Amino acid sequence: MEAVTFNDLGSQKVLRSPASFYARLREHEPLTPFTFGAIKIWLVATTYDETALLLKDPRFVRDIHHVFPEGIPPALQQFIQQGGETLQLLSQNMLSLDPPDHTRLRGLVSKAFTPRMIEQLRPRIQQIADELLDAVQARGQMDLVADFAYPLPMSVISEMLGIPPEDRAQFRSLTQALLAGAMTPDQKWQTTGESFISYIKKQLAARREKPGDDLMSNLLQAREQDDMLTEDELVSMIWLLIVAGHETTVNLLSNGALALLLFPEQLRLLRTNPGLIPSAVEELLRLTAPVLFASKRMAREDLTLHDQLIHRGDVIYISTAAANTDPEKFSDPQNLDVSRQENRHLIFGKGIHSCLGAPLARLEGQIAFSTLLARLPNLRLACEPESLEWNPLFNLRSLKSLPVSF
């Protein structure tokens, strides 16, 4: 097959059909190297079983200080600093850490994301879904991304954090801009990041004076009790919760709706058998690849993988899209089957870094698709599928818009 460039990963061709692209890599080129200045990056697209092992492999870590305990090499330090102070601050969360720091930070928020706690959000999530459809029902059409898939999980995580209703438009604007530019942080992005950080610090200051019954207050109180979380760690943790609390779900809802519209027999099956909604959500998570890779890891030692030498400090991105379409694990893996029962996909990762927000994403997906099917029985695409555009991100598969009519 043709040599793969880094730009290919965020191309419209690949994002339109990731399953076939990553299947070719899995079969013919399980390791693809890219070089960025002082950093070598390996894209790993391999089998389901090997992916599951790699996600738990202790030879790969998150914290660069565990790779270079004697001090980060100057060339690598210079490359890291190119992201600016804002990017470095927002990266001081459990996604970038290993035990024991990861264990401590995850423990602070895990109680808010247990299945029992998440289930208590069901009535409110249902209310938000209905209100969003109330706003567009009379129009007979909407952009499913802007009008439904984005605001639903963003409203939920904003309420969980305790963002005041009057600030949510500003909050949404800031987070959208940060997410859109995170891969190429320019000066405008830095300025936006500074505004976001300033806003969160003001919210934290307000909760020090008057704590509330929200996740931000809980994080702050946990910090005050053991004095282990710095102010910057708090801000970074809140940023992670925003990203993890809505990004996968936005893409699940929009990519999933598109998949159902492109597989009309599966859509009909789901309409006539609403009890299949839970298995349909798992299948849409597996096939539509809301997230294409697990978060980056670094080799803490020289090692060999697929006859390639990976040096200490090299970065690897492990493709869950390749694993989730492995024919050795899933029958007819590139076709949608909303009734698929054996579906232990890896979209939420595996091991200690598995996604804490998985129960929330699943619940939001089940409520969103149930509500769409019940309230919009004539839902259909309002454009040609070929005209749809994807955001040019290598690690997320997200539609710019999804025009539908009903």
C-alpha positions as a Python dict, from the first residue, in 0.01 Angstrom:
ca = {
    (1, 'M'): (0, 0, 0),
    (2, 'E'): (102, 363, -46),
    (3, 'A'): (313, 529, 223),
    (4, 'V'): (94, 694, 486),
    (5, 'T'): (163, 1055, 584),
    (6, 'F'): (49, 1222, 904),
    (7, 'N'): (-182, 1449, 701),
    (8, 'D'): (-361, 1141, 566),
    (9, 'L'): (-496, 1069, 914),
    (10, 'G'): (-705, 1388, 917),
    (11, 'S'): (-802, 1376, 550),
    (12, 'Q'): (-1163, 1368, 433),
    (13, 'K'): (-1100, 1037, 256),
    (14, 'V'): (-984, 860, 571),
    (15, 'L'): (-1240, 1022, 803),
    (16, 'R'): (-1520, 931, 563),
    (17, 'S'): (-1428, 563, 581),
    (18, 'P'): (-1192, 495, 873),
    (19, 'A'): (-1282, 126, 904),
    (20, 'S'): (-1141, 36, 562),
    (21, 'F'): (-832, 257, 606),
    (22, 'Y'): (-735, 115, 946),
    (23, 'A'): (-816, -238, 830),
    (24, 'R'): (-551, -197, 556),
    (25, 'L'): (-300, -68, 810),
    (26, 'R'): (-380, -353, 1049),
    (27, 'E'): (-319, -608, 775),
    (28, 'H'): (-21, -451, 595),
    (29, 'E'): (148, -185, 811),
    (30, 'P'): (72, -222, 1184),
    (31, 'L'): (341, 34, 1275),
    (32, 'T'): (373, 365, 1089),
    (33, 'P'): (640, 616, 1196),
    (34, 'F'): (616, 997, 1180),
    (35, 'T'): (877, 1250, 1291),
    (36, 'F'): (803, 1590, 1447),
    (37, 'G'): (1119, 1776, 1537),
    (38, 'A'): (1275, 1588, 1828),
    (39, 'I'): (978, 1353, 1867),
    (40, 'K'): (916, 1027, 1682),
    (41, 'I'): (555, 913, 1676),
    (42, 'W'): (438, 562, 1596),
    (43, 'L'): (84, 492, 1481),
    (44, 'V'): (-7, 140, 1597),
    (45, 'A'): (-290, -27, 1405),
    (46, 'T'): (-303, -391, 1505),
    (47, 'T'): (-536, -671, 1609),
    (48, 'Y'): (-793, -650, 1886),
    (49, 'D'): (-602, -886, 2115),
    (50, 'E'): (-270, -709, 2074),
    (51, 'T'): (-433, -368, 2116),
    (52, 'A'): (-591, -479, 2445),
    (53, 'L'): (-248, -591, 2568),
    (54, 'L'): (-74, -270, 2457),
    (55, 'L'): (-330, -53, 2634),
    (56, 'K'): (-219, -214, 2961),
    (57, 'D'): (151, -258, 2878),
    (58, 'P'): (365, -107, 3159),
    (59, 'R'): (645, -34, 2911),
    (60, 'F'): (435, 258, 2784),
    (61, 'V'): (361, 545, 3020),
    (62, 'R'): (193, 887, 3015),
    (63, 'D'): (428, 1104, 3223),
    (64, 'I'): (746, 1206, 3041),
    (65, 'H'): (923, 1244, 3377),
    (66, 'H'): (889, 867, 3421),
    (67, 'V'): (1061, 820, 3085),
    (68, 'F'): (1347, 1058, 3165),
    (69, 'P'): (1378, 1065, 3545),
    (70, 'E'): (1730, 1203, 3508),
    (71, 'G'): (1596, 1508, 3319),
    (72, 'I'): (1419, 1569, 2987),
    (73, 'P'): (1669, 1607, 2698),
    (74, 'P'): (1704, 1974, 2588),
    (75, 'A'): (1583, 1914, 2230),
    (76, 'L'): (1272, 1736, 2358),
    (77, 'Q'): (1212, 2003, 2623),
    (78, 'Q'): (1229, 2272, 2355),
    (79, 'F'): (974, 2084, 2143),
    (80, 'I'): (735, 2046, 2437),
    (81, 'Q'): (757, 2416, 2518),
    (82, 'Q'): (640, 2505, 2165),
    (83, 'G'): (286, 2436, 2283),
    (84, 'G'): (312, 2729, 2523),
    (85, 'E'): (227, 2760, 2889),
    (86, 'T'): (-148, 2727, 2829),
    (87, 'L'): (-118, 2384, 2667),
    (88, 'Q'): (122, 2267, 2937),
    (89, 'L'): (-114, 2382, 3213),
    (90, 'L'): (-417, 2213, 3056),
    (91, 'S'): (-218, 1889, 3032),
    (92, 'Q'): (-160, 1853, 3406),
    (93, 'N'): (-444, 1604, 3452),
    (94, 'M'): (-480, 1231, 3506),
    (95, 'L'): (-475, 1162, 3130),
    (96, 'S'): (-107, 1265, 3131),
    (97, 'L'): (-9, 1092, 3455),
    (98, 'D'): (80, 748, 3586),
    (99, 'P'): (30, 597, 3931),
    (100, 'P'): (43, 709, 4205),
    (101, 'D'): (-55, 1058, 4081),
    (102, 'H'): (-308, 917, 3836),
    (103, 'T'): (-462, 701, 4106),
    (104, 'R'): (-504, 998, 4338),
    (105, 'L'): (-660, 1226, 4075),
    (106, 'R'): (-892, 959, 3937),
    (107, 'G'): (-1011, 882, 4287),
    (108, 'L'): (-1117, 1244, 4334),
    (109, 'V'): (-1369, 1234, 4051),
    (110, 'S'): (-1461, 865, 4026),
    (111, 'K'): (-1751, 890, 4272),
    (112, 'A'): (-1930, 1134, 4043),
    (113, 'F'): (-1908, 892, 3750),
    (114, 'T'): (-2024, 562, 3899),
    (115, 'P'): (-2314, 397, 3712),
    (116, 'R'): (-2542, 464, 4011),
    (117, 'M'): (-2459, 837, 4020),
    (118, 'I'): (-2489, 867, 3644),
    (119, 'E'): (-2828, 694, 3642),
    (120, 'Q'): (-2959, 968, 3870),
    (121, 'L'): (-2899, 1212, 3583),
    (122, 'R'): (-3143, 1028, 3354),
    (123, 'P'): (-3447, 1258, 3411),
    (124, 'R'): (-3242, 1573, 3353),
    (125, 'I'): (-3072, 1434, 3040),
    (126, 'Q'): (-3415, 1337, 2905),
    (127, 'Q'): (-3545, 1687, 2976),
    (128, 'I'): (-3252, 1848, 2792),
    (129, 'A'): (-3300, 1618, 2491),
    (130, 'D'): (-3670, 1705, 2474),
    (131, 'E'): (-3606, 2078, 2509),
    (132, 'L'): (-3354, 2071, 2224),
    (133, 'L'): (-3603, 1896, 1995),
    (134, 'D'): (-3884, 2129, 2109),
    (135, 'A'): (-3676, 2418, 1977),
    (136, 'V'): (-3649, 2274, 1624),
    (137, 'Q'): (-3960, 2056, 1584),
    (138, 'A'): (-4170, 2319, 1409),
    (139, 'R'): (-3892, 2395, 1158),
    (140, 'G'): (-3891, 2043, 1018),
    (141, 'Q'): (-3515, 2054, 980),
    (142, 'M'): (-3197, 2109, 1181),
    (143, 'D'): (-2823, 2072, 1188),
    (144, 'L'): (-2808, 1766, 1409),
    (145, 'V'): (-2457, 1856, 1526),
    (146, 'A'): (-2517, 2219, 1627),
    (147, 'D'): (-2878, 2181, 1739),
    (148, 'F'): (-2865, 1849, 1921),
    (149, 'A'): (-2543, 1644, 1936),
    (150, 'Y'): (-2323, 1926, 2070),
    (151, 'P'): (-2551, 2109, 2315),
    (152, 'L'): (-2687, 1795, 2486),
    (153, 'P'): (-2362, 1663, 2642),
    (154, 'M'): (-2224, 2017, 2683),
    (155, 'S'): (-2532, 2113, 2887),
    (156, 'V'): (-2497, 1800, 3100),
    (157, 'I'): (-2127, 1848, 3184),
    (158, 'S'): (-2179, 2222, 3242),
    (159, 'E'): (-2449, 2146, 3499),
    (160, 'M'): (-2237, 1876, 3662),
    (161, 'L'): (-1950, 2123, 3701),
    (162, 'G'): (-2183, 2396, 3822),
    (163, 'I'): (-2133, 2650, 3541),
    (164, 'P'): (-2399, 2922, 3594),
    (165, 'P'): (-2671, 2922, 3323),
    (166, 'E'): (-2594, 3282, 3226),
    (167, 'D'): (-2231, 3185, 3150),
    (168, 'R'): (-2295, 2876, 2940),
    (169, 'A'): (-2298, 3047, 2600),
    (170, 'Q'): (-1959, 3204, 2675),
    (171, 'F'): (-1834, 2879, 2825),
    (172, 'R'): (-1941, 2682, 2519),
    (173, 'S'): (-1774, 2933, 2286),
    (174, 'L'): (-1445, 2913, 2476),
    (175, 'T'): (-1438, 2535, 2491),
    (176, 'Q'): (-1533, 2498, 2122),
    (177, 'A'): (-1247, 2726, 2020),
    (178, 'L'): (-1000, 2540, 2242),
    (179, 'L'): (-1106, 2199, 2113),
    (180, 'A'): (-1092, 2310, 1751),
    (181, 'G'): (-738, 2447, 1776),
    (182, 'A'): (-576, 2211, 2028),
    (183, 'M'): (-366, 2031, 1767),
    (184, 'T'): (-220, 2355, 1625),
    (185, 'P'): (-210, 2602, 1916),
    (186, 'D'): (-138, 2947, 1768),
    (187, 'Q'): (-140, 3284, 1945),
    (188, 'K'): (-520, 3319, 1914),
    (189, 'W'): (-559, 2978, 2074),
    (190, 'Q'): (-324, 3080, 2355),
    (191, 'T'): (-534, 3392, 2420),
    (192, 'T'): (-852, 3186, 2425),
    (193, 'G'): (-688, 2942, 2664),
    (194, 'E'): (-589, 3224, 2897),
    (195, 'S'): (-951, 3344, 2898),
    (196, 'F'): (-1072, 2991, 2980),
    (197, 'I'): (-817, 2951, 3261),
    (198, 'S'): (-908, 3291, 3405),
    (199, 'Y'): (-1279, 3203, 3400),
    (200, 'I'): (-1228, 2867, 3575),
    (201, 'K'): (-1008, 3027, 3841),
    (202, 'K'): (-1284, 3282, 3911),
    (203, 'Q'): (-1534, 2996, 3946),
    (204, 'L'): (-1299, 2818, 4188),
    (205, 'A'): (-1255, 3136, 4392),
    (206, 'A'): (-1634, 3176, 4417),
    (207, 'R'): (-1666, 2817, 4544),
    (208, 'R'): (-1401, 2869, 4808),
    (209, 'E'): (-1627, 3135, 4955),
    (210, 'K'): (-1951, 2948, 4892),
    (211, 'P'): (-1922, 2577, 4801),
    (212, 'G'): (-2206, 2422, 4604),
    (213, 'D'): (-2332, 2073, 4528),
    (214, 'D'): (-2132, 2036, 4208),
    (215, 'L'): (-1822, 1866, 4075),
    (216, 'M'): (-1608, 2179, 4087),
    (217, 'S'): (-1684, 2230, 4455),
    (218, 'N'): (-1615, 1863, 4527),
    (219, 'L'): (-1275, 1881, 4355),
    (220, 'L'): (-1189, 2196, 4544),
    (221, 'Q'): (-1288, 2048, 4879),
    (222, 'A'): (-1082, 1737, 4810),
    (223, 'R'): (-785, 1959, 4739),
    (224, 'E'): (-828, 2159, 5057),
    (225, 'Q'): (-839, 1842, 5266),
    (226, 'D'): (-506, 1693, 5157),
    (227, 'D'): (-336, 1992, 4992),
    (228, 'M'): (-218, 1771, 4705),
    (229, 'L'): (-392, 1936, 4411),
    (230, 'T'): (-250, 2267, 4297),
    (231, 'E'): (-464, 2539, 4143),
    (232, 'D'): (-322, 2453, 3800),
    (233, 'E'): (-404, 2083, 3850),
    (234, 'L'): (-762, 2179, 3936),
    (235, 'V'): (-797, 2386, 3618),
    (236, 'S'): (-646, 2107, 3409),
    (237, 'M'): (-871, 1844, 3566),
    (238, 'I'): (-1179, 2056, 3489),
    (239, 'W'): (-1060, 2092, 3129),
    (240, 'L'): (-1023, 1714, 3102),
    (241, 'L'): (-1373, 1661, 3241),
    (242, 'I'): (-1513, 1899, 2979),
    (243, 'V'): (-1336, 1719, 2696),
    (244, 'A'): (-1401, 1368, 2827),
    (245, 'G'): (-1752, 1463, 2938),
    (246, 'H'): (-1876, 1563, 2599),
    (247, 'E'): (-1640, 1508, 2304),
    (248, 'T'): (-1698, 1133, 2263),
    (249, 'T'): (-2072, 1180, 2304),
    (250, 'V'): (-2099, 1459, 2046),
    (251, 'N'): (-1932, 1234, 1790),
    (252, 'L'): (-2132, 929, 1897),
    (253, 'L'): (-2461, 1113, 1844),
    (254, 'S'): (-2374, 1274, 1510),
    (255, 'N'): (-2171, 987, 1361),
    (256, 'G'): (-2426, 738, 1493),
    (257, 'A'): (-2722, 924, 1346),
    (258, 'L'): (-2544, 937, 1011),
    (259, 'A'): (-2470, 565, 1022),
    (260, 'L'): (-2834, 482, 1094),
    (261, 'L'): (-2948, 701, 807),
    (262, 'L'): (-2699, 528, 576),
    (263, 'F'): (-2815, 181, 691),
    (264, 'P'): (-3194, 227, 662),
    (265, 'E'): (-3273, -139, 732),
    (266, 'Q'): (-3093, -107, 1067),
    (267, 'L'): (-3280, 214, 1140),
    (268, 'R'): (-3611, 38, 1070),
    (269, 'L'): (-3509, -252, 1293),
    (270, 'L'): (-3430, -12, 1574),
    (271, 'R'): (-3760, 173, 1532),
    (272, 'T'): (-3960, -147, 1558),
    (273, 'N'): (-3744, -286, 1841),
    (274, 'P'): (-3657, 2, 2077),
    (275, 'G'): (-3530, -255, 2326),
    (276, 'L'): (-3225, -278, 2099),
    (277, 'I'): (-3118, 78, 2186),
    (278, 'P'): (-2845, -31, 2436),
    (279, 'S'): (-2687, -277, 2191),
    (280, 'A'): (-2725, -20, 1911),
    (281, 'V'): (-2529, 238, 2112),
    (282, 'E'): (-2247, -14, 2165),
    (283, 'E'): (-2244, -94, 1794),
    (284, 'L'): (-2239, 274, 1697),
    (285, 'L'): (-1952, 333, 1940),
    (286, 'R'): (-1763, 42, 1783),
    (287, 'L'): (-1819, 115, 1416),
    (288, 'T'): (-1847, 493, 1383),
    (289, 'A'): (-1519, 561, 1571),
    (290, 'P'): (-1601, 876, 1771),
    (291, 'V'): (-1239, 855, 1888),
    (292, 'L'): (-981, 697, 1658),
    (293, 'F'): (-692, 647, 1901),
    (294, 'A'): (-625, 593, 2266),
    (295, 'S'): (-444, 885, 2430),
    (296, 'K'): (-73, 904, 2364),
    (297, 'R'): (179, 695, 2551),
    (298, 'M'): (560, 704, 2561),
    (299, 'A'): (805, 417, 2561),
    (300, 'R'): (994, 417, 2889),
    (301, 'E'): (1262, 187, 2745),
    (302, 'D'): (1393, 70, 2409),
    (303, 'L'): (1179, -215, 2279),
    (304, 'T'): (1091, -404, 1962),
    (305, 'L'): (738, -420, 1824),
    (306, 'H'): (653, -582, 1490),
    (307, 'D'): (1025, -598, 1410),
    (308, 'Q'): (1060, -222, 1453),
    (309, 'L'): (1285, -64, 1716),
    (310, 'I'): (1097, 185, 1934),
    (311, 'H'): (1333, 405, 2133),
    (312, 'R'): (1285, 535, 2483),
    (313, 'G'): (1083, 857, 2460),
    (314, 'D'): (909, 766, 2133),
    (315, 'V'): (536, 836, 2135),
    (316, 'I'): (276, 579, 2033),
    (317, 'Y'): (-87, 628, 1939),
    (318, 'I'): (-283, 302, 1949),
    (319, 'S'): (-570, 282, 1701),
    (320, 'T'): (-891, 158, 1861),
    (321, 'A'): (-1052, 195, 1515),
    (322, 'A'): (-828, -83, 1384),
    (323, 'A'): (-897, -308, 1683),
    (324, 'N'): (-1272, -252, 1673),
    (325, 'T'): (-1297, -371, 1311),
    (326, 'D'): (-1079, -681, 1352),
    (327, 'P'): (-1259, -969, 1174),
    (328, 'E'): (-1100, -1215, 1418),
    (329, 'K'): (-1304, -1051, 1695),
    (330, 'F'): (-1616, -918, 1519),
    (331, 'S'): (-1810, -1092, 1244),
    (332, 'D'): (-1869, -875, 935),
    (333, 'P'): (-1697, -590, 1121),
    (334, 'Q'): (-1748, -310, 868),
    (335, 'N'): (-2126, -345, 860),
    (336, 'L'): (-2368, -200, 1114),
    (337, 'D'): (-2559, -455, 1322),
    (338, 'V'): (-2764, -289, 1597),
    (339, 'S'): (-2849, -631, 1742),
    (340, 'R'): (-2484, -740, 1778),
    (341, 'Q'): (-2446, -907, 2117),
    (342, 'E'): (-2075, -988, 2151),
    (343, 'N'): (-1944, -635, 2134),
    (344, 'R'): (-1660, -570, 2377),
    (345, 'H'): (-1515, -284, 2175),
    (346, 'L'): (-1219, -79, 2296),
    (347, 'I'): (-1348, 272, 2226),
    (348, 'F'): (-1324, 359, 2597),
    (349, 'G'): (-978, 204, 2634),
    (350, 'K'): (-873, -62, 2880),
    (351, 'G'): (-691, -84, 3211),
    (352, 'I'): (-629, 197, 3458),
    (353, 'H'): (-675, 465, 3191),
    (354, 'S'): (-1014, 340, 3069),
    (355, 'C'): (-1258, 625, 3020),
    (356, 'L'): (-1413, 739, 3345),
    (357, 'G'): (-1703, 898, 3157),
    (358, 'A'): (-1810, 580, 2975),
    (359, 'P'): (-2133, 532, 3181),
    (360, 'L'): (-2232, 894, 3110),
    (361, 'A'): (-2162, 865, 2736),
    (362, 'R'): (-2366, 543, 2717),
    (363, 'L'): (-2662, 693, 2904),
    (364, 'E'): (-2661, 1009, 2693),
    (365, 'G'): (-2643, 799, 2377),
    (366, 'Q'): (-2932, 575, 2480),
    (367, 'I'): (-3154, 869, 2573),
    (368, 'A'): (-3059, 1072, 2265),
    (369, 'F'): (-3127, 797, 2011),
    (370, 'S'): (-3447, 685, 2186),
    (371, 'T'): (-3574, 1042, 2181),
    (372, 'L'): (-3476, 1105, 1819),
    (373, 'L'): (-3647, 786, 1700),
    (374, 'A'): (-3962, 847, 1905),
    (375, 'R'): (-4008, 1213, 1818),
    (376, 'L'): (-3874, 1227, 1462),
    (377, 'P'): (-4013, 920, 1284),
    (378, 'N'): (-3938, 1067, 939),
    (379, 'L'): (-3579, 1166, 1012),
    (380, 'R'): (-3370, 1172, 693),
    (381, 'L'): (-3057, 1328, 549),
    (382, 'A'): (-3108, 1671, 396),
    (383, 'C'): (-2795, 1654, 177),
    (384, 'E'): (-2593, 1408, -25),
    (385, 'P'): (-2368, 1197, 200),
    (386, 'E'): (-2068, 1284, -18),
    (387, 'S'): (-2111, 1655, 61),
    (388, 'L'): (-2064, 1609, 436),
    (389, 'E'): (-1738, 1744, 579),
    (390, 'W'): (-1534, 1614, 869),
    (391, 'N'): (-1324, 1824, 1104),
    (392, 'P'): (-959, 1766, 1001),
    (393, 'L'): (-844, 1607, 1328),
    (394, 'F'): (-627, 1296, 1332),
    (395, 'N'): (-758, 1156, 1662),
    (396, 'L'): (-1128, 1248, 1660),
    (397, 'R'): (-1388, 1170, 1397),
    (398, 'S'): (-1633, 1456, 1409),
    (399, 'L'): (-1872, 1601, 1151),
    (400, 'K'): (-1873, 1976, 1090),
    (401, 'S'): (-2249, 1960, 1040),
    (402, 'L'): (-2525, 1707, 970),
    (403, 'P'): (-2828, 1862, 795),
    (404, 'V'): (-3141, 1652, 850),
    (405, 'S'): (-3510, 1700, 787),
    (406, 'F'): (-3810, 1538, 947),
}
